[in-house]
Amino acid sequence: MSNLTLTEQEQRLIPQFQRVMNGDESRATSFVAQMLLSLKRLPDVQQKIYTDEDEKASYMSQMIMVATAGLSPDNTQNQTATALIKGKVSVIIMYQGYILIARQNGIGVNAQIVYENDKFSHDVANGVISHEICLTGDRGKIVCYYAVAKDLKTGRILRIRLMTQNEGLAYREKWDKSKSDYSAWKTNFKEMCLKTVVRNACTQSGLCFNKAVTELESIGSTLQSEEIPVLQPENEPLPEPLPTKVEVIEAPAPAPVAKAKAPVPEPTPEPAKQPSQPAPAPAEEDFL
C-alpha cells in the first residue's frame, strides 16, 4: 500500500466506499481523499497500517463504518479521530460526529466551552441556561463544558449536561488508556470533553445510535476498556427531561339505553248495560 501512488490508492479503495454510499462515486472519491490526507497527519498510525496487514484490514473496516454512518474521516472536522490504542488502530467518534448524527434523528445539540470571563448561569434541573461570550479582551481560563439537546420539532429542551474543567482532567486520567503522544485525550483535550457532554446529552435524550456507530463505539470501548460515564456531579442533581404535559382524558361511558316498554293494552270496555232509567249526562273531557 505504501508503494502505491495516490491515484492507484483511490482506484482500489473508491469502489469499497461507493457500495455503502448508495453508489455515489463523487462522495466516495472525496471520502477516500480525506481519509488518506488524514493518515499523513498521523505517522504512528500510518506506519502501523503499512506494516501490519491485520491492522490495515481493521482500519478499513472501521472507515467503512464511518462512511456508513455518514461521518467524515477528516480529523480536523472533529467528527472522527484515529489513534493507536494499546498498539491497535482505533477510530473514535468525536463531538461533531455525535451532533451530526443527533440532527439526522431530530435532535439539535449545542455544545460550548465556558471561560472565566464569560457571563454564564444555569439551572440545569429546570432546563435553563444562559451564556454570553466575552467579546472584549481575554476570555480567561476554561471553567466548564456543556451541551444542550433540544427537540428540533418542538424546541423543547430534552437534556443539559455540564462538566467542569477539573472533572475533564479527572476523566482523562481515568479513561485514557493509550500511552501514545497522539492520543485524542492528549492532542484534542477540549474536543474530548465536549464529546463526553454531547454524547451524554444525546443518549439521555433517548437517541438510539445506528448499527455502524454502535460497532465503532464497541471497538473503541474494547481497546480502551472505556464506557462513557454518566455525568452527575455531587452538587448537581441529574435533570429530568421536561416533557410536554399530556393529559389522558377517558371518554365517558355511554349512557345505558333504556329498553322500550311494551305498550300495555287497554282493557276492552264492557258493553254498557241498558239502564232502566235515562243515563246521566257525560262528564266533560279532560284535555290535560
Secondary structure, DSSP 8 states (H G I E B T S, - for coil): -TTS-HHHHHHHHHHHHHTTTTT-HHHHHHHHHHHHHHHHT-HHHHHHHHH-HHHHHHHHHHHHHHHHTT----GGGTSEEEEEETTEEEEEE-HHHHHHHHHHTTEEEEEEEEETTSEEEEEGGGTEEEEE---SS---SEEEEEEEEEETTT--EEEEEEEEHHHHHHHHHHH----STT-HHHH-HHHHHHHHHHHHHHHTTT----HHHHHHHHHHHHHHT--------TTS---------------------------------------SS-----------
